[in-house]
Every structure is written in structure tokens, then in C-alpha cells.
Amino acid sequence: MRKEPVLSMSLPARLDEVERLTGWLRTITASVLQEEDFILLEIGVVELVNNIIEHAFENLSGSIEVGCVLDGKRVTLHFSDAGLAMPDGIQERYDNATDDVALDATSGRGLGIIKRCFEQVQFYRADGLNRISATYVPG
């Protein structure tokens, strides 16, 4: 299968911009994902981007760069931001995350939700930027 060119967008690191991102993703994946498949991708993206905004930017302004590569039904998203550095050990915390968290927990559920939605996620820091690559493959 041939990979489609990378499509990209930049969005302000604000919660009210997340809907614009998911709308963009819905448009560019419409030819390869059924609606029920898109819903799981959307949940993962919303959780991931909300966490970026909450943890990397706190009360700071900035932007999040998003790239998307389509390879058949495989959707790989690349996020980068210049916010506060991700904590050491985030990849290990993700790798060990489960969705076995109390339903009334106010924190700690995000990594488990992200893990359920994506086949593979990599967290790393390079060139002074936080970077996350997340691959979604439907059912």
C-alpha cells in the first residue's frame, strides 16, 4: 500500500481548538475510515491533545503541530509542541498503563484511554520539542 503524503495543521494550545482538530481529522480520514472506526480515533486524539494542553502548556500560550500520514486504513499522527518538557519516564508509564482506574478518579486515566485507542504510541523529546507519534488501526 502506498502512503499518502503527510497532511499537517497547527492549532493554538487551547481546549476550544480540539474540536477543530477532530473535524480536520474526520475530513481527511473519511475516505479510509468508517464512522464507527473514526469514533475510537477521535476519543484517543481528544485525550492526547487535552493532555498536551493541560500538562505542556498549563497557563502558557503556544501551539501544537499535527501531522497525519494515511497508509491504507492505518492512520499515524505526529504531534509536537514547545511546551513544558514531558516528564522523565512517560514512555514507561504509558507502556505500563491500564484502564483499570477507579471511575471516579480525577486523574490517571488518560494514558489508559490513549492506550486503548491506539495500536502504538511513542513519547519522546527531540530538538527542544515534545513529540508524540500515535498509530491507529481500526478493529
Secondary structure by P-SEA (a helix, b strand, c coil): ccccccccccccccccaaaaaaaaaaaaacccccaaaaaaaaaaaaaaaaaaaacccccccbbbbbbbbbcccbbbbbbbbcccccccaaaaaaaaccccccccccccaaaaaaaacccbbbbbccccbbbbbbbbbcc
